[in-house]
Amino acid sequence: MGSRLEPGEFEHLRPSRFLSFTFPNPLPDPPNPYGDPLRIAVLDSPSPSSSHPQIAALLVPLGREDDWIFSTAPGHLQLLLSLDLPLSRLVLAGNTPSSSPATLTSYSSPLPESESDPDSDALQSSLLPLLLALCPKASFVDGIPQIPFLSFDDDVVRIVPVETLVGPVVGEMLVEDVAIDRSPSPPELRRRLRFKRMPNLVQTQVRLLPQSSSSSISTLEFGSLRPEVGSLVQPYLAPMVAGLSLIATAVEERVRLGLRPKALCVGVGGGALLMSLRTQFGFDVLGVEADDVVLGVARRHFGLIEDEFLRVCVGDGIEMINNSSDFDAIMVDLDAGDATNGVSAPPLEFVQMNVILAVKSAVHEQGVVVVNVIPSDGSFYGRMVATFREVFCELYELDVGNGENLVLMATASPVGTDTIESGGSIPVKLNEVVGKGLISCIKKIF
């Protein structure tokens, strides 16, 4: 498998170059858990340092070699971009994925006592000569380079694929049930949606609950569970909903006049945000999603239920904004679709001045615009904030606290976070659903 390698292939860095090949396992004998041969995948950063290039390596976790995170170039790239280290080259080493990587297999994490397997440490040491051979020439300017082995550690202890599909816009996607480590409590069971084009980015996830209240979740298998309606377990969803606190007084006034507040959700995913706005806050919700297959997944697997107050449609979110008006809240949850530009969310085209002006025209004078942002660095976010400052009256920010997401909130009129102190159903429900502590973390930045 992999590419044919030319002599001196890795002596120089080439932005975004990705190559994979097989290599004999230096420790092929049992009890070494890795097989023979190993798959070696090499990726150069989109912006590598030519003067002091740094290289690092990572052993693919046993049992996850078929996962798109480790078996595809987009997954490899997102791993590299997610690191705090300014790496120029990241090398993955692990077992060879199956011949049909699209057919993802179930995974269970190893027992705690096997996590510090000394054979893995020995394998790392034995791979150092290969890694030195994979270093660019510039790495040796100051002597033999140090090549750290990084660790991949998430809280997923079990993965069971549910369905793999292909959408006309997002491409291949995976619905999977996972068990999340919550030690010392029992694992929490969730359903997730991931896209192969950006596999490290969980597009949506909801809790899974027993079909009946009399059942214990600790004794149930995935197949006997149902998605929690309006689940805000996705880390940035509760912070996005917290943005309603900025317009609580205005929304209460609409309700007092017998009007239902309206929300436009650009990007549907599994529909958890839409269901929360509809069922918990009484909004009239319109969702727009670019891919009809994603909408089908939301209905079948994530509990999205349409009615007279929750409608979804297939279309272009920016075009929908251009043709809309008078929404109390516009919620934007779009990924960039391509990690090579260093931005995960929102897409670059969304932060253009003409689009931001259209967003302001589509929101009510006393409404709020809430955007999920996943920047790779501060420069993109800084440009985005600067553009919003030219258009909106006030800007607010809420750090999700997961090291990835920020939620940017913009209002066309002066407001105040103290609106949560006012009476009415919206403030009470916000306290109940997202908590006053989260709302108090909203920071005015303009």
C-alpha positions as a Markdown table, in Angstrom:
| # | Residue | x | y | z |
|---|---|---|---|---|
| 1 | Met | 0.0 | 0.0 | 0.0 |
| 2 | Gly | 1.0 | 3.6 | -0.1 |
| 3 | Ser | 3.1 | 5.6 | -2.5 |
| 4 | Arg | 6.3 | 4.7 | -4.4 |
| 5 | Leu | 9.1 | 6.6 | -2.6 |
| 6 | Glu | 12.0 | 8.2 | -4.5 |
| 7 | Pro | 15.5 | 8.5 | -3.0 |
| 8 | Gly | 15.8 | 11.7 | -0.8 |
| 9 | Glu | 12.0 | 12.0 | -0.8 |
| 10 | Phe | 11.9 | 13.4 | 2.8 |
| 11 | Glu | 15.0 | 15.5 | 2.7 |
| 12 | His | 13.0 | 18.7 | 2.1 |
| 13 | Leu | 9.6 | 19.9 | 3.3 |
| 14 | Arg | 6.7 | 20.3 | 0.9 |
| 15 | Pro | 3.6 | 22.0 | 2.3 |
| 16 | Ser | 0.7 | 19.6 | 2.8 |
| 17 | Arg | 2.6 | 16.7 | 1.3 |
| 18 | Phe | 1.1 | 13.3 | 2.5 |
| 19 | Leu | 2.7 | 9.9 | 1.9 |
| 20 | Ser | 2.1 | 6.5 | 3.4 |
| 21 | Phe | 4.1 | 3.3 | 3.1 |
| 22 | Thr | 4.7 | 0.0 | 4.9 |
| 23 | Phe | 7.7 | -0.7 | 7.0 |
| 24 | Pro | 8.9 | -3.9 | 8.7 |
| 25 | Asn | 8.0 | -3.9 | 12.4 |
| 26 | Pro | 11.4 | -3.7 | 14.3 |
| 27 | Leu | 9.8 | -5.8 | 17.1 |
| 28 | Pro | 7.6 | -8.3 | 15.2 |
| 29 | Asp | 7.6 | -11.0 | 17.9 |
| 30 | Pro | 4.9 | -11.5 | 20.6 |
| 31 | Pro | 4.0 | -10.0 | 23.0 |
| 32 | Asn | 4.4 | -6.9 | 20.9 |
| 33 | Pro | 0.8 | -5.9 | 20.1 |
| 34 | Tyr | 1.6 | -4.2 | 16.8 |
| 35 | Gly | 1.7 | -6.4 | 13.6 |
| 36 | Asp | 4.1 | -6.7 | 10.8 |
| 37 | Pro | 4.4 | -4.7 | 8.6 |
| 38 | Leu | 3.6 | -1.3 | 10.1 |
| 39 | Arg | 1.9 | 1.5 | 8.2 |
| 40 | Ile | 3.9 | 4.7 | 8.3 |
| 41 | Ala | 2.1 | 7.9 | 7.3 |
| 42 | Val | 4.1 | 11.2 | 6.8 |
| 43 | Leu | 2.4 | 14.6 | 6.6 |
| 44 | Asp | 4.1 | 18.0 | 6.2 |
| 45 | Ser | 2.4 | 21.0 | 7.7 |
| 46 | Pro | 0.6 | 23.4 | 5.3 |
| 47 | Ser | 3.1 | 26.1 | 6.6 |
| 48 | Pro | 6.2 | 24.2 | 7.6 |
| 49 | Ser | 9.2 | 26.0 | 9.2 |
| 50 | Ser | 12.1 | 25.9 | 6.8 |
| 51 | Ser | 14.7 | 27.2 | 9.3 |
| 52 | His | 14.1 | 25.1 | 12.4 |
| 53 | Pro | 11.7 | 22.3 | 11.3 |
| 54 | Gln | 10.3 | 20.1 | 14.1 |
| 55 | Ile | 9.2 | 16.5 | 13.6 |
| 56 | Ala | 7.1 | 14.4 | 16.0 |
| 57 | Ala | 5.6 | 10.9 | 15.8 |
| 58 | Leu | 2.5 | 9.2 | 17.2 |
| 59 | Leu | 1.6 | 5.5 | 17.6 |
| 60 | Val | -1.9 | 4.9 | 16.4 |
| 61 | Pro | -4.0 | 3.5 | 19.2 |
| 62 | Leu | -4.5 | -0.3 | 18.9 |
| 63 | Gly | -7.9 | -1.0 | 17.5 |
| 64 | Arg | -8.4 | 2.4 | 15.9 |
| 65 | Glu | -6.3 | 2.0 | 12.8 |
| 66 | Asp | -9.4 | 2.0 | 10.6 |
| 67 | Asp | -10.7 | 5.2 | 12.2 |
| 68 | Trp | -10.7 | 8.1 | 9.7 |
| 69 | Ile | -8.7 | 10.2 | 12.2 |
| 70 | Phe | -5.7 | 7.9 | 11.7 |
| 71 | Ser | -6.2 | 6.3 | 8.3 |
| 72 | Thr | -7.0 | 9.4 | 6.1 |
| 73 | Ala | -5.0 | 12.5 | 5.1 |
| 74 | Pro | -7.7 | 14.9 | 6.4 |
| 75 | Gly | -7.6 | 13.2 | 9.8 |
| 76 | His | -3.8 | 13.3 | 9.9 |
| 77 | Leu | -3.9 | 17.0 | 9.0 |
| 78 | Gln | -6.4 | 17.8 | 11.8 |
| 79 | Leu | -4.2 | 16.0 | 14.3 |
| 80 | Leu | -1.3 | 18.1 | 13.2 |
| 81 | Leu | -3.2 | 21.4 | 13.3 |
| 82 | Ser | -4.7 | 20.6 | 16.7 |
| 83 | Leu | -1.3 | 20.4 | 18.4 |
| 84 | Asp | 0.2 | 23.2 | 20.4 |
| 85 | Leu | 3.6 | 22.3 | 19.0 |
| 86 | Pro | 4.7 | 24.2 | 15.8 |
| 87 | Leu | 5.4 | 21.0 | 13.9 |
| 88 | Ser | 6.6 | 20.9 | 10.4 |
| 89 | Arg | 6.1 | 17.1 | 10.0 |
| 90 | Leu | 4.0 | 14.6 | 11.8 |
| 91 | Val | 4.6 | 10.8 | 11.4 |
| 92 | Leu | 2.0 | 8.2 | 12.3 |
| 93 | Ala | 3.0 | 4.6 | 12.9 |
| 94 | Gly | 0.6 | 1.8 | 13.5 |
| 95 | Asn | -1.1 | -1.3 | 12.2 |
| 96 | Thr | -2.3 | -1.4 | 8.6 |
| 97 | Pro | -5.9 | -0.4 | 8.2 |
| 98 | Ser | -8.3 | -2.9 | 6.7 |
| 99 | Ser | -8.6 | -3.2 | 2.9 |
| 100 | Ser | -12.0 | -1.5 | 3.1 |
| 101 | Pro | -11.4 | 1.5 | 5.4 |
| 102 | Ala | -14.9 | 2.8 | 4.7 |
| 103 | Thr | -16.2 | -0.1 | 6.7 |
| 104 | Leu | -15.4 | 1.1 | 10.2 |
| 105 | Thr | -15.2 | -1.5 | 12.9 |
| 106 | Ser | -16.2 | -1.5 | 16.5 |
| 107 | Tyr | -13.6 | -0.5 | 19.1 |
| 108 | Ser | -13.2 | -1.1 | 22.8 |
| 109 | Ser | -10.3 | 0.5 | 24.7 |
| 110 | Pro | -7.7 | -1.8 | 26.3 |
| 111 | Leu | -7.9 | -2.5 | 30.0 |
| 112 | Pro | -6.3 | 0.1 | 32.2 |
| 113 | Glu | -3.4 | -2.2 | 33.1 |
| 114 | Ser | -2.4 | -2.6 | 29.5 |
| 115 | Glu | -2.3 | 1.2 | 28.7 |
| 116 | Ser | 1.3 | 1.5 | 29.7 |
| 117 | Asp | 2.5 | -1.5 | 27.7 |
| 118 | Pro | 6.3 | -1.6 | 27.9 |
| 119 | Asp | 6.3 | -3.2 | 24.4 |
| 120 | Ser | 4.9 | 0.1 | 23.0 |
| 121 | Asp | 7.8 | 1.9 | 24.7 |
| 122 | Ala | 10.2 | -0.5 | 23.1 |
| 123 | Leu | 8.6 | -0.1 | 19.7 |
| 124 | Gln | 9.0 | 3.7 | 20.0 |
| 125 | Ser | 12.7 | 3.3 | 20.7 |
| 126 | Ser | 13.2 | 0.9 | 17.9 |
| 127 | Leu | 11.5 | 3.3 | 15.4 |
| 128 | Leu | 13.9 | 6.2 | 16.1 |
| 129 | Pro | 16.3 | 5.3 | 13.3 |
| 130 | Leu | 13.5 | 5.4 | 10.8 |
| 131 | Leu | 12.2 | 8.7 | 12.2 |
| 132 | Leu | 15.7 | 10.2 | 11.9 |
| 133 | Ala | 15.7 | 9.1 | 8.3 |
| 134 | Leu | 12.4 | 10.9 | 7.8 |
| 135 | Cys | 13.7 | 14.2 | 9.2 |
| 136 | Pro | 14.4 | 16.9 | 6.7 |
| 137 | Lys | 18.0 | 18.0 | 6.3 |
| 138 | Ala | 17.4 | 21.3 | 8.0 |
| 139 | Ser | 16.6 | 19.4 | 11.3 |
| 140 | Phe | 20.3 | 18.4 | 11.7 |
| 141 | Val | 21.7 | 22.0 | 11.6 |
| 142 | Asp | 22.2 | 22.0 | 15.4 |
| 143 | Gly | 23.0 | 18.3 | 15.7 |
| 144 | Ile | 20.8 | 15.2 | 15.9 |
| 145 | Pro | 17.2 | 16.3 | 16.4 |
| 146 | Gln | 15.0 | 15.2 | 19.3 |
| 147 | Ile | 11.9 | 13.5 | 18.0 |
| 148 | Pro | 9.1 | 13.2 | 20.6 |
| 149 | Phe | 6.4 | 10.6 | 20.6 |
| 150 | Leu | 3.1 | 12.2 | 21.2 |
| 151 | Ser | 0.1 | 10.5 | 22.8 |
| 152 | Phe | -3.5 | 10.4 | 21.6 |
| 153 | Asp | -5.8 | 10.5 | 24.5 |
| 154 | Asp | -9.6 | 11.0 | 24.3 |
| 155 | Asp | -12.3 | 9.8 | 26.6 |
| 156 | Val | -13.9 | 7.4 | 24.2 |
| 157 | Val | -13.8 | 3.8 | 25.6 |
| 158 | Arg | -16.1 | 2.2 | 23.1 |
| 159 | Ile | -17.2 | 2.8 | 19.5 |
| 160 | Val | -20.0 | 1.0 | 17.6 |
| 161 | Pro | -20.6 | 2.1 | 14.0 |
| 162 | Val | -24.3 | 2.6 | 13.2 |
| 163 | Glu | -24.4 | 3.6 | 9.6 |
| 164 | Thr | -22.1 | 4.9 | 6.9 |
| 165 | Leu | -23.6 | 7.1 | 4.2 |
| 166 | Val | -22.6 | 9.5 | 1.4 |
| 167 | Gly | -24.1 | 12.9 | 1.0 |
| 168 | Pro | -23.9 | 15.0 | -2.2 |
| 169 | Val | -22.4 | 17.9 | -0.4 |
| 170 | Val | -20.5 | 16.6 | 2.7 |
| 171 | Gly | -19.4 | 13.3 | 1.2 |
| 172 | Glu | -18.9 | 10.2 | 3.3 |
| 173 | Met | -20.3 | 10.4 | 6.8 |
| 174 | Leu | -20.5 | 8.1 | 9.8 |
| 175 | Val | -23.1 | 7.7 | 12.5 |
| 176 | Glu | -21.6 | 6.0 | 15.6 |
| 177 | Asp | -22.6 | 5.1 | 19.1 |
| 178 | Val | -19.8 | 5.8 | 21.7 |
| 179 | Ala | -19.3 | 5.3 | 25.4 |
| 180 | Ile | -17.6 | 8.3 | 27.0 |
| 181 | Asp | -15.4 | 7.7 | 30.1 |
| 182 | Arg | -16.9 | 9.4 | 33.2 |
| 183 | Ser | -14.8 | 7.8 | 35.9 |
| 184 | Pro | -15.6 | 7.1 | 38.7 |
| 185 | Ser | -19.2 | 7.2 | 37.3 |
| 186 | Pro | -20.4 | 4.8 | 34.6 |
| 187 | Pro | -19.7 | 5.7 | 31.0 |
| 188 | Glu | -22.1 | 8.1 | 29.3 |
| 189 | Leu | -23.6 | 6.7 | 26.0 |
| 190 | Arg | -23.8 | 9.1 | 23.1 |
| 191 | Arg | -24.6 | 9.0 | 19.4 |
| 192 | Arg | -22.3 | 11.0 | 17.1 |
| 193 | Leu | -22.1 | 12.2 | 13.5 |
| 194 | Arg | -18.7 | 12.6 | 11.8 |
| 195 | Phe | -17.7 | 13.6 | 8.2 |
| 196 | Lys | -14.8 | 11.9 | 6.5 |
| 197 | Arg | -13.6 | 15.2 | 5.1 |
| 198 | Met | -13.0 | 16.5 | 8.7 |
| 199 | Pro | -13.0 | 13.3 | 10.8 |
| 200 | Asn | -11.6 | 14.8 | 14.1 |
| 201 | Leu | -14.5 | 17.3 | 14.2 |
| 202 | Val | -17.6 | 15.7 | 15.8 |
| 203 | Gln | -20.4 | 17.4 | 13.8 |
| 204 | Thr | -23.1 | 16.6 | 16.3 |
| 205 | Gln | -23.7 | 14.3 | 19.3 |
| 206 | Val | -26.6 | 13.6 | 21.6 |
| 207 | Arg | -27.0 | 11.5 | 24.8 |
| 208 | Leu | -28.6 | 8.1 | 24.5 |
| 209 | Leu | -31.3 | 7.3 | 27.1 |
| 210 | Pro | -33.2 | 4.1 | 28.0 |
| 211 | Gln | -36.4 | 3.6 | 26.1 |
| 212 | Ser | -38.3 | 3.5 | 29.5 |
| 213 | Ser | -37.6 | 5.4 | 32.7 |
| 214 | Ser | -37.6 | 2.1 | 34.6 |
| 215 | Ser | -34.5 | 0.8 | 32.8 |
| 216 | Ser | -30.9 | 1.3 | 34.1 |
| 217 | Ile | -28.5 | 2.7 | 31.4 |
| 218 | Ser | -25.6 | 0.9 | 32.9 |
| 219 | Thr | -27.1 | -2.5 | 32.0 |
| 220 | Leu | -28.3 | -1.6 | 28.5 |
| 221 | Glu | -26.7 | -2.0 | 25.1 |
| 222 | Phe | -26.7 | 0.7 | 22.4 |
| 223 | Gly | -29.5 | -0.9 | 20.4 |
| 224 | Ser | -32.0 | -0.5 | 23.3 |
| 225 | Leu | -31.5 | 3.3 | 23.7 |
| 226 | Arg | -33.1 | 6.4 | 22.2 |
| 227 | Pro | -31.6 | 9.9 | 21.5 |
| 228 | Glu | -32.4 | 12.6 | 24.1 |
| 229 | Val | -34.5 | 15.2 | 22.5 |
| 230 | Gly | -32.9 | 18.6 | 22.4 |
| 231 | Ser | -29.7 | 17.3 | 24.0 |
| 232 | Leu | -27.0 | 20.0 | 24.4 |
| 233 | Val | -24.2 | 17.6 | 25.1 |
| 234 | Gln | -22.2 | 19.0 | 22.2 |
| 235 | Pro | -19.7 | 21.3 | 24.0 |
| 236 | Tyr | -20.6 | 24.5 | 22.2 |
| 237 | Leu | -24.4 | 24.1 | 22.0 |
| 238 | Ala | -25.2 | 25.2 | 25.5 |
| 239 | Pro | -22.9 | 28.3 | 25.1 |
| 240 | Met | -24.8 | 29.1 | 21.8 |
| 241 | Val | -28.1 | 28.9 | 23.6 |
| 242 | Ala | -26.7 | 31.1 | 26.4 |
| 243 | Gly | -26.6 | 33.9 | 23.8 |
| 244 | Leu | -30.4 | 34.2 | 24.2 |
| 245 | Ser | -29.7 | 35.8 | 27.5 |
| 246 | Leu | -28.7 | 39.0 | 25.6 |
| 247 | Ile | -32.2 | 39.3 | 24.2 |
| 248 | Ala | -34.3 | 37.8 | 27.0 |
| 249 | Thr | -36.2 | 41.0 | 27.7 |
| 250 | Ala | -37.0 | 41.6 | 24.0 |
| 251 | Val | -38.1 | 37.9 | 23.5 |
| 252 | Glu | -40.3 | 38.2 | 26.6 |
| 253 | Glu | -42.0 | 41.3 | 25.1 |
| 254 | Arg | -42.7 | 39.4 | 21.9 |
| 255 | Val | -44.3 | 36.5 | 23.9 |
| 256 | Arg | -46.4 | 39.0 | 25.9 |
| 257 | Leu | -47.7 | 40.4 | 22.6 |
| 258 | Gly | -48.7 | 36.9 | 21.6 |
| 259 | Leu | -45.9 | 36.4 | 19.1 |
| 260 | Arg | -43.6 | 33.4 | 18.9 |
| 261 | Pro | -39.9 | 34.3 | 18.8 |
| 262 | Lys | -38.2 | 33.2 | 15.5 |
| 263 | Ala | -34.9 | 31.5 | 15.1 |
| 264 | Leu | -32.9 | 30.7 | 11.9 |
| 265 | Cys | -30.4 | 27.9 | 12.3 |
| 266 | Val | -27.8 | 27.9 | 9.5 |
| 267 | Gly | -26.5 | 24.3 | 9.6 |
| 268 | Val | -28.7 | 21.6 | 11.1 |
| 269 | Gly | -26.4 | 18.6 | 11.7 |
| 270 | Gly | -28.3 | 16.3 | 14.0 |
| 271 | Gly | -30.8 | 19.0 | 14.9 |
| 272 | Ala | -30.2 | 19.1 | 18.6 |
| 273 | Leu | -30.0 | 22.9 | 18.7 |
| 274 | Leu | -33.2 | 23.2 | 16.7 |
| 275 | Met | -35.1 | 20.8 | 18.9 |
| 276 | Ser | -33.9 | 22.7 | 22.0 |
| 277 | Leu | -35.0 | 26.1 | 20.7 |
| 278 | Arg | -38.4 | 24.6 | 19.7 |
| 279 | Thr | -39.2 | 22.4 | 22.7 |
| 280 | Gln | -37.5 | 24.2 | 25.6 |
| 281 | Phe | -37.8 | 27.8 | 24.6 |
| 282 | Gly | -40.9 | 27.9 | 22.4 |
| 283 | Phe | -39.2 | 29.3 | 19.3 |
| 284 | Asp | -40.6 | 29.1 | 15.7 |
| 285 | Val | -37.5 | 27.5 | 14.1 |
| 286 | Leu | -36.3 | 27.3 | 10.5 |
| 287 | Gly | -33.2 | 25.2 | 9.8 |
| 288 | Val | -31.3 | 25.2 | 6.5 |
| 289 | Glu | -28.9 | 22.4 | 5.7 |
| 290 | Ala | -26.9 | 22.0 | 2.5 |
| 291 | Asp | -27.1 | 18.2 | 2.3 |
| 292 | Asp | -30.4 | 16.4 | 2.3 |
| 293 | Val | -28.7 | 13.1 | 3.4 |
| 294 | Val | -27.7 | 14.9 | 6.6 |
| 295 | Leu | -31.3 | 15.8 | 7.2 |
| 296 | Gly | -32.3 | 12.2 | 6.8 |
| 297 | Val | -29.7 | 11.2 | 9.4 |
| 298 | Ala | -31.0 | 13.8 | 11.8 |
| 299 | Arg | -34.5 | 12.4 | 11.5 |
| 300 | Arg | -33.6 | 8.7 | 11.7 |
| 301 | His | -30.8 | 8.8 | 14.3 |
| 302 | Phe | -30.8 | 12.0 | 16.3 |
| 303 | Gly | -34.5 | 12.7 | 17.2 |
| 304 | Leu | -35.2 | 15.6 | 14.8 |
| 305 | Ile | -39.0 | 16.0 | 14.6 |
| 306 | Glu | -40.6 | 18.5 | 12.3 |
| 307 | Asp | -43.9 | 20.2 | 13.0 |
| 308 | Glu | -45.6 | 23.5 | 12.3 |
| 309 | Phe | -43.1 | 25.3 | 14.5 |
| 310 | Leu | -39.9 | 23.5 | 13.4 |
| 311 | Arg | -39.2 | 23.4 | 9.7 |
| 312 | Val | -36.0 | 22.4 | 7.9 |
| 313 | Cys | -35.1 | 22.8 | 4.2 |
| 314 | Val | -32.2 | 21.9 | 1.9 |
| 315 | Gly | -30.4 | 25.0 | 0.6 |
| 316 | Asp | -27.5 | 27.4 | 0.9 |
| 317 | Gly | -27.3 | 29.1 | 4.3 |
| 318 | Ile | -25.9 | 32.3 | 2.9 |
| 319 | Glu | -28.5 | 32.5 | 0.3 |
| 320 | Met | -31.2 | 31.9 | 2.9 |
| 321 | Ile | -29.8 | 34.8 | 5.0 |
| 322 | Asn | -30.0 | 37.0 | 2.0 |
| 323 | Asn | -33.7 | 36.2 | 1.6 |
| 324 | Ser | -34.7 | 36.4 | 5.2 |
| 325 | Ser | -35.6 | 39.1 | 7.8 |
| 326 | Asp | -36.9 | 39.7 | 11.3 |
| 327 | Phe | -35.4 | 36.7 | 13.1 |
| 328 | Asp | -34.9 | 37.2 | 16.8 |
| 329 | Ala | -31.9 | 34.8 | 16.7 |
| 330 | Ile | -29.7 | 33.6 | 13.9 |
| 331 | Met | -27.6 | 30.6 | 15.0 |
| 332 | Val | -24.7 | 29.8 | 12.7 |
| 333 | Asp | -23.1 | 26.3 | 13.0 |
| 334 | Leu | -21.1 | 25.6 | 9.8 |
| 335 | Asp | -17.8 | 23.9 | 9.3 |
| 336 | Ala | -15.3 | 25.0 | 6.7 |
| 337 | Gly | -15.4 | 21.6 | 5.0 |
| 338 | Asp | -11.6 | 21.7 | 4.4 |
| 339 | Ala | -9.0 | 21.9 | 7.1 |
| 340 | Thr | -6.1 | 22.8 | 4.7 |
| 341 | Asn | -6.8 | 26.5 | 5.2 |
| 342 | Gly | -6.4 | 26.2 | 8.9 |
| 343 | Val | -10.0 | 27.1 | 9.8 |
| 344 | Ser | -12.6 | 24.6 | 11.0 |
| 345 | Ala | -15.6 | 26.9 | 11.5 |
| 346 | Pro | -17.3 | 29.0 | 10.1 |
| 347 | Pro | -16.3 | 28.8 | 6.4 |
| 348 | Leu | -14.2 | 31.7 | 5.1 |
| 349 | Glu | -16.9 | 32.9 | 2.8 |
| 350 | Phe | -19.2 | 33.4 | 5.8 |
| 351 | Val | -17.0 | 36.2 | 7.3 |
| 352 | Gln | -17.0 | 38.4 | 4.1 |
| 353 | Met | -18.4 | 41.9 | 4.6 |
| 354 | Asn | -21.3 | 41.4 | 2.2 |
| 355 | Val | -22.4 | 38.3 | 4.1 |
| 356 | Ile | -22.2 | 40.0 | 7.5 |
| 357 | Leu | -24.2 | 42.9 | 6.2 |
| 358 | Ala | -26.9 | 40.4 | 5.0 |
| 359 | Val | -26.9 | 38.8 | 8.4 |
| 360 | Lys | -27.5 | 42.1 | 10.1 |
| 361 | Ser | -30.4 | 42.8 | 7.7 |
| 362 | Ala | -31.9 | 39.4 | 8.5 |
| 363 | Val | -31.9 | 39.7 | 12.3 |
| 364 | His | -34.5 | 41.7 | 14.2 |
| 365 | Glu | -33.4 | 45.1 | 15.5 |
| 366 | Gln | -33.4 | 43.7 | 19.0 |
| 367 | Gly | -32.1 | 40.2 | 18.0 |
| 368 | Val | -28.8 | 38.4 | 18.3 |
| 369 | Val | -26.5 | 36.6 | 15.9 |
| 370 | Val | -24.6 | 33.6 | 17.5 |
| 371 | Val | -21.7 | 31.9 | 15.7 |
| 372 | Asn | -19.8 | 28.8 | 16.6 |
| 373 | Val | -16.1 | 29.5 | 15.8 |
| 374 | Ile | -13.2 | 27.0 | 15.7 |
| 375 | Pro | -10.1 | 29.0 | 14.6 |
| 376 | Ser | -6.7 | 27.4 | 14.2 |
| 377 | Asp | -5.1 | 30.6 | 15.3 |
| 378 | Gly | -5.9 | 34.1 | 16.5 |
| 379 | Ser | -5.5 | 35.8 | 13.2 |
| 380 | Phe | -8.6 | 34.4 | 11.6 |
| 381 | Tyr | -10.7 | 35.1 | 14.7 |
| 382 | Gly | -9.3 | 38.6 | 14.9 |
| 383 | Arg | -10.3 | 39.4 | 11.3 |
| 384 | Met | -13.7 | 37.9 | 12.0 |
| 385 | Val | -14.2 | 40.1 | 15.1 |
| 386 | Ala | -13.0 | 43.2 | 13.2 |
| 387 | Thr | -15.5 | 42.6 | 10.4 |
| 388 | Phe | -18.4 | 42.1 | 12.9 |
| 389 | Arg | -17.3 | 45.3 | 14.7 |
| 390 | Glu | -17.8 | 47.3 | 11.6 |
| 391 | Val | -21.4 | 46.1 | 11.2 |
| 392 | Phe | -22.9 | 45.4 | 14.7 |
| 393 | Cys | -23.5 | 47.6 | 17.7 |
| 394 | Glu | -22.2 | 45.2 | 20.4 |
| 395 | Leu | -20.1 | 42.0 | 20.4 |
| 396 | Tyr | -19.9 | 39.4 | 23.1 |
| 397 | Glu | -17.8 | 36.3 | 23.5 |
| 398 | Leu | -18.1 | 33.0 | 25.4 |
| 399 | Asp | -15.1 | 30.7 | 25.6 |
| 400 | Val | -16.5 | 27.1 | 25.5 |
| 401 | Gly | -13.5 | 25.9 | 27.6 |
| 402 | Asn | -12.6 | 22.9 | 25.5 |
| 403 | Gly | -9.6 | 24.5 | 23.9 |
| 404 | Glu | -11.3 | 24.6 | 20.5 |
| 405 | Asn | -14.6 | 26.5 | 20.3 |
| 406 | Leu | -15.5 | 30.1 | 20.9 |
| 407 | Val | -19.0 | 31.5 | 20.6 |
| 408 | Leu | -19.3 | 35.0 | 19.1 |
| 409 | Met | -22.5 | 36.9 | 19.7 |
| 410 | Ala | -23.4 | 40.1 | 17.9 |
| 411 | Thr | -26.4 | 42.5 | 18.5 |
| 412 | Ala | -27.7 | 45.3 | 16.3 |
| 413 | Ser | -28.9 | 47.3 | 19.4 |
| 414 | Pro | -27.4 | 47.9 | 22.9 |
| 415 | Val | -28.3 | 45.1 | 25.3 |
| 416 | Gly | -26.9 | 43.8 | 28.6 |
| 417 | Thr | -26.2 | 40.4 | 30.2 |
| 418 | Asp | -28.2 | 41.5 | 33.2 |
| 419 | Thr | -31.4 | 40.7 | 31.2 |
| 420 | Ile | -31.1 | 37.2 | 32.7 |
| 421 | Glu | -32.2 | 38.8 | 36.0 |
| 422 | Ser | -35.5 | 39.8 | 34.6 |
| 423 | Gly | -38.6 | 37.8 | 35.1 |
| 424 | Gly | -40.4 | 35.6 | 32.5 |
| 425 | Ser | -40.2 | 32.2 | 31.0 |
| 426 | Ile | -37.1 | 32.7 | 28.9 |
| 427 | Pro | -34.7 | 33.6 | 31.8 |
| 428 | Val | -36.1 | 30.9 | 34.0 |
| 429 | Lys | -35.7 | 28.3 | 31.2 |
| 430 | Leu | -32.1 | 29.5 | 30.5 |
| 431 | Asn | -31.2 | 29.1 | 34.1 |
| 432 | Glu | -32.6 | 25.6 | 34.0 |
| 433 | Val | -31.1 | 24.5 | 30.6 |
| 434 | Val | -27.7 | 26.1 | 30.5 |
| 435 | Gly | -27.2 | 27.5 | 34.0 |
| 436 | Lys | -26.6 | 31.0 | 35.3 |
| 437 | Gly | -22.9 | 30.2 | 35.8 |
| 438 | Leu | -22.4 | 29.8 | 32.0 |
| 439 | Ile | -24.3 | 32.9 | 31.2 |
| 440 | Ser | -22.2 | 34.9 | 33.7 |
| 441 | Cys | -19.1 | 34.0 | 31.6 |
| 442 | Ile | -20.4 | 35.9 | 28.6 |
| 443 | Lys | -17.8 | 38.7 | 28.0 |
| 444 | Lys | -18.5 | 41.9 | 26.2 |
| 445 | Ile | -15.6 | 42.6 | 23.7 |
| 446 | Phe | -17.0 | 45.6 | 21.9 |
